[in-house]
């Protein structure tokens, strides 16, 4: 007999249960074509010293989530509801002045493209110093010293000389390191990295990821790593949130996601990932179809137009009833939640018998 799923118990939204607590976050954008539901009911927790990976295809709501945490949608047309608690402070209802104070001092972000994030007319060092001056009552000399220390900390050679170089004089990997130095110059407790290794060669990727793990150990920072690269997640993260169509469809410790995934979308991501650790007998299996329109989200399960297993669910529930994010069996490494109508025992059987042999 199949085990009955247990509904996830949401902790009281008082910010006390976790360093970062996101509760039922919704970020909707009104447009001429309709309401774009970029993030639609997202919840997760993150402790200090942990790295959370948020994965999914382009358009799944990963970057919009990070921007909402940083308060970058304030003043725009975005409709934001839910709660975001950072170390006891609620950010959704906070004023723009309070968010600006926290941004840089308590939380910071490494953006995807460092060349477009760094101003071409100012030296790299002066931009890092400015970030420090905004939040500390110090002089230019102290700010310069701090910036040089951070450039050295992230592995940029001759930091005292490179301080006066412009962004175009840095390589892609060095620019990304400079962005990390800028983000960390005020010792933020929360660091959000949005595709930090995109367009970098594999050697530099490995160095950047190792640097982030070192910084996590040194500063005990909480880190959110946004990526579509599951290899990066496996190498770096402790917890994983899989997003699709603006929703969390699976949430679990990293080992659970890779060795005991239960959501068909997660199976699709794993099936389309190249394996370097062994000879793969099957060809890569792309997920059929395209991600859904966030204006016209499919009725029922958001993944149903692309799911190859919806016929395993009786009464066409996948097409008529929206599944809740429910706790599945307690794995050896921690809590595991899945948004799927397929019975838990049947999901595990499908993965073991039909999916895992092809990975």
NUGUPA-983544 format. One line per 10 residues: number of its first residue (from 1); for each residue x, y, z of N, C-alpha, C. Coordinates in pm, whole numbers. Layout:
// residues N
NUM) X Y Z X Y Z X Y Z; ...
***
This chain:
// residues 359
1) 86 -120 0 0 0 0 89 125 0; 55 223 -80 137 343 -91 130 427 35; 246 482 71 249 570 188 181 701 154; 103 752 247 33 877 224 129 994 242; 130 1091 150 216 1207 168 170 1292 285; 265 1358 347 236 1442 462 255 1587 420; 158 1669 448 167 1809 407 279 1879 483; 356 1960 411 465 2033 473 409 2132 574; 465 2133 693 424 2228 795 510 2352 783; 448 2463 753 521 2588 737 545 2650 873
11) 671 2683 898 706 2743 1026 642 2880 1041; 618 2924 1164 561 3057 1184 649 3162 1119; 586 3256 1052 661 3359 977 711 3467 1071; 801 3429 1163 856 3526 1256 1004 3548 1233; 1060 3476 1130 1200 3494 1098 1294 3429 1196; 1243 3362 1303 1329 3310 1407 1378 3169 1377; 1309 3097 1287 1341 2957 1266 1460 2938 1174; 1494 3034 1091 1606 3022 998 1665 3160 973; 1791 3162 929 1855 3291 902 1782 3363 789; 1753 3290 679 1670 3343 571 1549 3253 557
21) 1430 3312 564 1306 3234 553 1216 3302 450; 1190 3234 339 1101 3284 235 970 3208 247; 858 3281 259 729 3218 282 626 3265 179; 579 3172 96 472 3196 -1 500 3322 -84; 621 3335 -134 660 3452 -212 595 3448 -350; 531 3559 -387 472 3574 -520 517 3707 -579; 573 3700 -700 615 3820 -771 547 3818 -907; 448 3906 -924 370 3913 -1047 391 4048 -1114; 396 4047 -1247 418 4170 -1323 299 4193 -1416; 224 4300 -1396 114 4331 -1490 170 4382 -1622
31) 122 4326 -1732 163 4369 -1867 38 4387 -1953; 58 4440 -2072 -54 4457 -2164 -115 4324 -2206; -35 4218 -2202 -83 4086 -2244 -145 4007 -2130; -126 4053 -2007 -179 3980 -1892 -82 3983 -1776; -114 3910 -1669 -33 3909 -1549 74 3800 -1560; 201 3840 -1554 313 3746 -1560 344 3698 -1418; 320 3570 -1393 342 3513 -1259 482 3454 -1253; 582 3543 -1237 721 3500 -1243 758 3410 -1126; 709 3443 -1007 726 3357 -890 589 3342 -827; 549 3218 -799 410 3194 -759 402 3097 -642
41) 426 3149 -522 409 3067 -402 533 2992 -361; 649 3058 -359 777 2993 -328 808 3003 -179; 852 2892 -119 892 2890 22 1019 2808 37; 1113 2859 117 1232 2781 153 1301 2850 270; 1390 2776 337 1469 2828 447 1617 2808 416; 1700 2894 473 1844 2883 456 1913 2924 585; 2004 2840 632 2079 2868 754 2214 2928 720; 2276 2994 818 2411 3045 799 2507 2929 777; 2605 2951 690 2703 2847 662 2657 2744 562; 2534 2760 506 2483 2666 407 2481 2732 269
51) 2489 2646 165 2475 2692 27 2350 2626 -30; 2257 2710 -74 2133 2663 -135 2141 2683 -285; 2119 2578 -362 2115 2589 -507 1971 2603 -555; 1945 2702 -640 1815 2716 -706 1837 2686 -852; 1773 2578 -901 1798 2532 -1037 1668 2530 -1117; 1683 2531 -1248 1567 2527 -1337 1603 2591 -1470; 1518 2571 -1569 1541 2629 -1701 1526 2781 -1697; 1570 2845 -1804 1550 2990 -1816 1401 3021 -1810; 1364 3125 -1736 1225 3163 -1724 1151 3093 -1612; 1222 3017 -1528 1154 2946 -1420 1134 3031 -1295
61) 1196 3150 -1290 1176 3240 -1177 1294 3250 -1083; 1409 3194 -1120 1525 3191 -1031 1577 3332 -1002; 1606 3407 -1108 1664 3541 -1089 1564 3638 -1028; 1437 3626 -1065 1334 3714 -1007 1326 3691 -856; 1342 3567 -813 1343 3537 -669 1458 3609 -600; 1577 3601 -657 1693 3666 -595 1676 3817 -591; 1621 3874 -697 1600 4018 -701 1496 4062 -599; 1396 3976 -574 1296 4009 -473 1358 4009 -333; 1446 3914 -307 1513 3910 -176 1596 4036 -155; 1661 4083 -260 1744 4204 -250 1662 4332 -257
71) 1531 4321 -279 1447 4440 -287 1463 4519 -414; 1511 4455 -522 1536 4528 -647 1408 4556 -725; 1296 4496 -684 1168 4524 -751 1093 4641 -687; 1142 4689 -575 1072 4800 -509 1076 4924 -599; 962 4989 -609 952 5104 -696 912 5070 -838; 903 4941 -869 860 4898 -1003 711 4863 -999; 660 4811 -1110 519 4774 -1118 494 4635 -1059; 597 4570 -1013 582 4433 -963 489 4428 -843; 405 4324 -839 317 4300 -725 380 4187 -643; 427 4222 -524 500 4126 -441 420 4099 -314
81) 393 3972 -289 327 3931 -166 405 3817 -104; 368 3782 18 441 3681 92 535 3746 191; 628 3670 244 720 3720 345 861 3673 316; 959 3762 340 1101 3728 331 1166 3776 460; 1204 3684 546 1266 3718 674 1417 3697 665; 1493 3802 691 1639 3794 694 1687 3830 834; 1727 3727 907 1781 3747 1042 1686 3832 1128; 1555 3803 1118 1456 3871 1201 1394 3995 1139; 1441 4037 1022 1386 4154 954 1303 4111 834; 1179 4159 825 1092 4124 713 1118 4222 599
91) 1150 4170 480 1198 4253 371 1088 4299 275; 982 4222 258 878 4260 163 812 4391 204; 784 4405 333 717 4526 383 815 4637 421; 945 4608 414 1044 4708 454 1048 4824 355; 1087 4941 403 1095 5060 317 1217 5049 225; 1215 5128 119 1330 5129 27 1456 5174 100; 1442 5266 194 1559 5313 270 1618 5200 352; 1533 5120 417 1582 5008 498 1648 4903 410; 1589 4875 293 1646 4776 202 1783 4822 152; 1795 4950 119 1925 5001 73 2031 4988 182
101) 1990 5007 307 2085 4992 418 2131 4848 432; 2038 4755 415 2071 4613 429 2150 4561 309; 2120 4616 190 2187 4568 69 2333 4612 70; 2421 4518 65 2564 4548 74 2616 4522 213; 2543 4568 314 2587 4548 452 2550 4410 505; 2424 4368 482 2377 4238 530 2362 4135 417; 2339 4182 295 2320 4091 182 2379 4154 58; 2430 4070 -31 2494 4120 -152 2473 4018 -263; 2499 4062 -386 2472 3976 -502 2588 3982 -601; 2622 3865 -655 2716 3854 -765 2633 3833 -890
111) 2636 3929 -980 2551 3922 -1098 2614 3834 -1206; 2530 3795 -1302 2569 3697 -1402 2680 3748 -1493; 2672 3874 -1534 2769 3929 -1630 2850 4039 -1563; 2971 4010 -1518 3049 4112 -1447 3086 4231 -1534; 3102 4208 -1665 3142 4321 -1751 3034 4427 -1757; 2906 4385 -1759 2798 4483 -1762 2766 4535 -1623; 2811 4466 -1518 2784 4510 -1380 2889 4608 -1331; 3009 4601 -1386 3114 4696 -1348 3109 4816 -1443; 3121 4936 -1387 3116 5058 -1470 3246 5072 -1548; 3238 5089 -1680 3362 5093 -1761 3447 5217 -1739
121) 3388 5326 -1683 3461 5452 -1671 3537 5466 -1540; 3517 5372 -1448 3583 5380 -1317 3670 5257 -1296; 3778 5277 -1223 3867 5164 -1196 3795 5061 -1109; 3840 4937 -1121 3780 4829 -1042 3794 4859 -893; 3912 4902 -853 3936 4929 -710 3846 5038 -656; 3826 5145 -733 3743 5256 -684 3599 5211 -667; 3552 5118 -750 3414 5070 -739 3397 4982 -614; 3500 4905 -583 3495 4825 -460 3503 4916 -338; 3588 5017 -344 3601 5113 -233 3470 5186 -208; 3401 5224 -317 3274 5295 -303 3172 5212 -226
131) 3168 5081 -256 3074 4994 -185 3104 4991 -35; 3232 5002 0 3271 5003 142 3241 5138 206; 3265 5247 132 3242 5382 186 3095 5407 216; 3005 5351 135 2862 5373 153 2814 5325 289; 2874 5216 339 2825 5153 462 2917 5173 582; 3029 5243 564 3122 5262 676 3170 5407 678; 3183 5458 796 3231 5596 812 3385 5594 819; 3446 5580 701 3591 5575 692 3636 5668 581; 3765 5693 575 3820 5777 470 3859 5696 347; 3904 5769 244 3941 5704 119 4059 5608 137
141) 4154 5645 223 4271 5559 242 4231 5424 303; 4144 5428 403 4099 5304 466 4017 5220 369; 3936 5287 287 3855 5214 189 3943 5149 83; 4048 5220 41 4141 5163 -56 4211 5041 2; 4255 5053 126 4323 4940 190 4231 4818 198; 4105 4843 233 4010 4733 244 3986 4668 107; 3974 4751 2 3951 4698 -132 4069 4613 -179; 4191 4659 -151 4310 4582 -189 4314 4449 -114; 4275 4451 13 4269 4328 92 4173 4228 30; 4058 4277 -16 3958 4188 -74 4001 4135 -211
151) 4066 4221 -291 4118 4174 -420 4220 4063 -398; 4303 4080 -296 4400 3976 -264 4330 3850 -214; 4224 3869 -135 4153 3755 -77 4087 3667 -184; 4041 3728 -292 3975 3649 -396 4072 3601 -503; 4203 3619 -478 4302 3557 -564 4347 3638 -684; 4332 3770 -679 4380 3854 -789 4525 3891 -760; 4619 3856 -849 4761 3886 -823 4789 4036 -829; 4893 4079 -754 4933 4220 -748 4813 4311 -723; 4737 4289 -617 4612 4365 -598 4633 4515 -584; 4748 4558 -528 4772 4701 -513 4786 4770 -648
161) 4837 4696 -749 4848 4753 -883 4718 4737 -961; 4655 4619 -946 4530 4596 -1020 4416 4683 -970; 4430 4740 -852 4329 4831 -796 4299 4944 -895; 4402 4993 -965 4386 5108 -1054 4356 5069 -1199; 4334 4940 -1224 4299 4896 -1360 4149 4909 -1383; 4114 4918 -1510 3973 4929 -1549 3917 4790 -1582; 3784 4775 -1580 3725 4642 -1604 3772 4575 -1732; 3793 4652 -1841 3833 4590 -1968 3974 4533 -1961; 4052 4571 -1859 4187 4519 -1844 4191 4388 -1766; 4075 4344 -1717 4065 4218 -1645 4010 4110 -1739
171) 4055 3987 -1721 3996 3875 -1793 3858 3844 -1734; 3784 3754 -1801 3650 3720 -1751 3654 3664 -1611; 3748 3573 -1585 3758 3515 -1452 3798 3617 -1347; 3889 3709 -1385 3933 3813 -1291 3820 3911 -1262; 3739 3943 -1365 3625 4032 -1341 3526 3967 -1245; 3503 3836 -1261 3411 3768 -1170 3467 3769 -1027; 3597 3752 -1014 3659 3760 -881 3645 3900 -822; 3659 4002 -909 3643 4140 -861 3499 4164 -814; 3402 4106 -886 3262 4118 -843 3241 4051 -708; 3305 3937 -687 3294 3869 -558 3357 3955 -449
181) 3472 4017 -480 3536 4107 -383 3445 4223 -348; 3377 4280 -448 3286 4391 -423 3168 4346 -336; 3118 4226 -364 3004 4176 -287 3042 4148 -142; 3167 4107 -120 3208 4065 14 3280 4173 94; 3297 4290 34 3379 4393 100 3319 4437 234; 3187 4425 250 3123 4463 377 3086 4341 462; 3143 4225 430 3117 4101 504 2967 4073 518; 2893 4064 406 2749 4037 416 2723 3898 471; 2610 3884 540 2573 3754 595 2505 3666 491; 2447 3729 387 2382 3656 280 2443 3697 148
191) 2489 3598 71 2547 3623 -61 2464 3548 -165; 2417 3620 -267 2342 3559 -376 2428 3563 -501; 2452 3447 -561 2534 3438 -682 2445 3391 -796; 2423 3479 -893 2335 3448 -1007 2421 3403 -1124; 2424 3274 -1151 2503 3216 -1260 2648 3268 -1257; 2719 3250 -1144 2851 3313 -1132 2958 3253 -1222; 2934 3135 -1281 3037 3072 -1364 2999 3068 -1511; 2893 3138 -1549 2853 3142 -1690 2963 3205 -1776; 2991 3144 -1890 3088 3195 -1989 3233 3188 -1941; 3258 3116 -1832 3396 3097 -1786 3441 2957 -1825
201) 3571 2942 -1854 3619 2809 -1888 3619 2722 -1762; 3626 2591 -1780 3603 2498 -1670 3707 2514 -1558; 3829 2550 -1593 3932 2569 -1491 3897 2687 -1401; 3857 2798 -1463 3819 2917 -1386 3691 2890 -1308; 3596 2815 -1367 3474 2777 -1294 3509 2707 -1165; 3598 2610 -1173 3636 2534 -1054 3700 2624 -949; 3780 2720 -993 3844 2813 -899 3741 2902 -831; 3643 2951 -908 3539 3038 -852 3455 2962 -750; 3417 2838 -783 3335 2758 -691 3413 2724 -564; 3540 2694 -579 3622 2665 -461 3636 2789 -374
211) 3647 2905 -440 3655 3031 -367 3527 3054 -286; 3412 3028 -346 3286 3048 -275 3276 2955 -153; 3322 2831 -168 3319 2739 -54 3415 2785 56; 3530 2839 16 3623 2892 115 3563 3010 190; 3495 3099 117 3434 3216 179 3321 3176 272; 3247 3071 234 3141 3020 323 3201 2973 455; 3313 2902 447 3377 2853 569 3437 2967 651; 3494 3065 581 3564 3174 652 3468 3273 716; 3362 3311 645 3270 3414 694 3140 3358 749; 3119 3225 737 2994 3162 781 2874 3227 714
221) 2891 3264 589 2783 3329 515 2683 3225 466; 2559 3268 450 2458 3189 380 2466 3227 233; 2468 3129 145 2486 3155 2 2372 3093 -77; 2315 3172 -168 2219 3120 -265 2288 3117 -400; 2297 3000 -459 2363 2984 -589 2256 2953 -694; 2236 3046 -786 2136 3030 -891 2206 2980 -1016; 2160 2869 -1070 2227 2810 -1185 2134 2714 -1257; 2169 2681 -1382 2103 2573 -1453 2198 2455 -1469; 2317 2466 -1411 2421 2365 -1425 2417 2272 -1304; 2365 2151 -1323 2354 2058 -1211 2489 2010 -1163
231) 2591 2014 -1250 2725 1979 -1205 2777 2076 -1101; 2748 2205 -1120 2786 2306 -1022 2713 2282 -890; 2586 2246 -897 2507 2219 -777 2566 2101 -700; 2597 1993 -771 2651 1874 -706 2783 1903 -637; 2863 1992 -695 2995 2023 -641 2989 2115 -522; 2885 2199 -514 2889 2314 -424 2781 2314 -316; 2660 2271 -346 2544 2303 -262 2516 2199 -154; 2446 2245 -50 2397 2158 57 2250 2123 35; 2171 2223 -5 2028 2206 -29 1997 2252 -171; 1887 2199 -227 1850 2235 -364 1701 2265 -370
241) 1666 2373 -440 1527 2404 -476 1518 2396 -628; 1434 2306 -678 1412 2293 -823 1288 2375 -858; 1304 2474 -947 1194 2561 -985 1149 2533 -1128; 1018 2544 -1149 961 2528 -1283 834 2611 -1290; 822 2695 -1391 703 2777 -1408 674 2868 -1290; 781 2919 -1225 763 3010 -1112 735 2942 -980; 736 2808 -977 703 2734 -856 816 2640 -817; 823 2609 -690 914 2504 -643 846 2370 -666; 911 2282 -742 853 2150 -768 925 2039 -690; 1044 2069 -640 1114 1973 -554 1213 2049 -468
251) 1221 2009 -340 1310 2075 -245 1370 1968 -156; 1505 1961 -150 1567 1850 -79 1716 1876 -60; 1781 1801 30 1928 1802 35 1985 1756 -98; 2106 1799 -129 2163 1776 -262 2173 1627 -295; 2209 1543 -199 2221 1401 -228 2086 1339 -263; 1980 1388 -199 1846 1336 -229 1806 1369 -373; 1839 1491 -417 1801 1532 -552 1874 1450 -657; 1999 1415 -632 2076 1344 -732 2057 1192 -727; 2033 1137 -609 2026 992 -596 1884 940 -572; 1793 1024 -524 1656 981 -499 1556 1089 -540
261) 1568 1144 -660 1472 1247 -703 1335 1186 -725; 1228 1267 -703 1093 1213 -715 1001 1293 -807; 1050 1402 -863 968 1485 -950 1007 1460 -1097; 913 1430 -1185 948 1405 -1327 1030 1515 -1390; 1009 1641 -1352 1090 1748 -1409 1236 1733 -1368; 1260 1697 -1241 1397 1675 -1195 1459 1558 -1269; 1380 1453 -1295 1431 1341 -1375 1476 1391 -1512; 1397 1481 -1571 1432 1535 -1702 1561 1614 -1699; 1581 1695 -1594 1705 1771 -1582 1825 1677 -1570; 1811 1573 -1488 1921 1478 -1472 1947 1400 -1601
271) 1842 1367 -1673 1858 1292 -1798 1924 1372 -1908; 1918 1505 -1900 1979 1589 -2002 2117 1639 -1963; 2171 1587 -1851 2302 1631 -1802 2410 1533 -1844; 2516 1579 -1911 2626 1488 -1948 2694 1430 -1825; 2741 1307 -1836 2814 1241 -1727 2959 1226 -1769; 3051 1270 -1679 3194 1257 -1706 3259 1149 -1620; 3183 1099 -1522 3241 1003 -1429 3232 859 -1477; 3153 834 -1583 3141 699 -1635 3090 704 -1778; 3106 593 -1848 3056 584 -1985 2905 573 -1983; 2842 660 -2057 2696 660 -2060 2649 577 -2179
281) 2562 481 -2152 2514 390 -2256 2401 450 -2336; 2323 539 -2275 2209 600 -2344 2245 741 -2390; 2177 788 -2493 2193 927 -2536 2128 1019 -2434; 2173 1146 -2434 2107 1244 -2348 1961 1256 -2387; 1875 1272 -2287 1731 1274 -2311 1677 1414 -2284; 1659 1496 -2387 1604 1630 -2364 1460 1623 -2317; 1420 1721 -2238 1281 1729 -2193 1197 1776 -2312; 1095 1703 -2352 1015 1745 -2469 940 1875 -2441; 913 1949 -2547 834 2071 -2532 916 2189 -2484; 845 2293 -2443 907 2417 -2398 849 2459 -2264
291) 922 2542 -2188 869 2592 -2061 738 2667 -2083; 651 2670 -1983 518 2729 -2001 522 2881 -2004; 420 2939 -2065 401 3083 -2057 362 3118 -1913; 428 3218 -1857 397 3259 -1720 274 3349 -1715; 217 3380 -1833 91 3452 -1838 -25 3353 -1840; -10 3245 -1913 -112 3140 -1920 -52 3010 -1867; -41 3001 -1735 16 2883 -1670 -82 2766 -1687; -32 2647 -1723 -123 2533 -1743 -208 2505 -1620; -330 2465 -1643 -419 2426 -1533 -372 2293 -1476; -388 2275 -1347 -342 2154 -1282 -194 2163 -1251
301) -120 2056 -1274 25 2058 -1253 90 2142 -1362; 178 2233 -1323 238 2324 -1420 325 2250 -1520; 369 2128 -1486 457 2051 -1574 379 1954 -1665; 247 1948 -1652 171 1843 -1721 187 1842 -1874; 204 1958 -1945 217 1949 -2091 343 1875 -2136; 444 1865 -2049 571 1804 -2087 598 1672 -2014; 510 1636 -1923 534 1518 -1839 498 1391 -1914; 588 1294 -1912 565 1166 -1979 498 1064 -1888; 468 1105 -1766 413 1009 -1669 276 1051 -1617; 214 1151 -1680 83 1197 -1632 -24 1089 -1647
311) -2 992 -1737 -100 885 -1752 -97 786 -1636; 3 800 -1547 9 712 -1429 -82 762 -1318; -143 878 -1337 -228 938 -1234 -374 922 -1276; -460 863 -1193 -600 841 -1231 -680 970 -1237; -789 967 -1310 -887 1076 -1318 -827 1206 -1372; -719 1196 -1447 -658 1314 -1510 -633 1427 -1411; -596 1391 -1288 -573 1493 -1185 -461 1588 -1225; -363 1541 -1301 -251 1626 -1342 -300 1746 -1423; -416 1732 -1490 -466 1836 -1579 -577 1920 -1514; -622 1880 -1396 -735 1951 -1334 -706 2001 -1192
321) -610 1941 -1123 -587 1973 -982 -441 2012 -960; -421 2128 -900 -285 2176 -876 -225 2101 -757; -112 2032 -775 -55 1955 -663 11 2045 -560; -1 2007 -434 66 2078 -326 210 2028 -314; 295 2112 -253 432 2070 -224 427 1990 -94; 443 1860 -103 424 1770 12 552 1699 49; 566 1674 178 681 1600 228 671 1454 185; 781 1401 135 785 1260 101 858 1186 213; 893 1060 190 958 982 296 1085 1052 342; 1112 1049 470 1230 1112 526 1355 1039 478
331) 1439 1108 403 1561 1047 353 1670 1050 458; 1780 982 432 1888 975 530 1958 1108 553; 1944 1201 458 2015 1329 472 1922 1445 503; 1794 1421 525 1708 1532 564 1577 1537 491; 1509 1650 503 1373 1670 455 1367 1675 303; 1262 1619 246 1247 1611 101 1100 1638 68; 1074 1739 -16 937 1776 -53 922 1775 -204; 806 1731 -253 782 1714 -396 642 1764 -429; 629 1828 -548 499 1872 -598 461 1781 -715; 388 1671 -686 355 1575 -790 237 1489 -745
341) 147 1455 -840 30 1374 -808 61 1224 -807; 172 1183 -866 205 1040 -864 232 997 -720; 179 882 -681 197 833 -544 346 815 -513; 388 846 -390 531 838 -356 595 704 -389; 529 595 -354 588 464 -383 603 441 -533; 506 488 -610 512 473 -755 622 560 -813; 641 681 -759 751 767 -806 885 699 -785; 904 639 -669 1032 574 -640 1052 453 -731; 945 381 -758 956 264 -846 993 308 -987; 927 415 -1036 956 465 -1170 1103 506 -1180
351) 1150 579 -1080 1289 625 -1085 1385 507 -1083; 1363 413 -993 1454 299 -980 1455 211 -1104; 1335 182 -1159 1325 86 -1268 1339 147 -1407; 1293 273 -1423 1285 329 -1558 1381 446 -1583; 1409 524 -1480 1489 645 -1500 1636 622 -1469; 1665 570 -1349 1804 555 -1304 1890 475 -1401; 1840 365 -1461 1927 290 -1553 1972 371 -1676; 1900 478 -1709 1934 558 -1827 2027 676 -1793; 2046 701 -1665 2127 817 -1626 2276 784 -1631
***
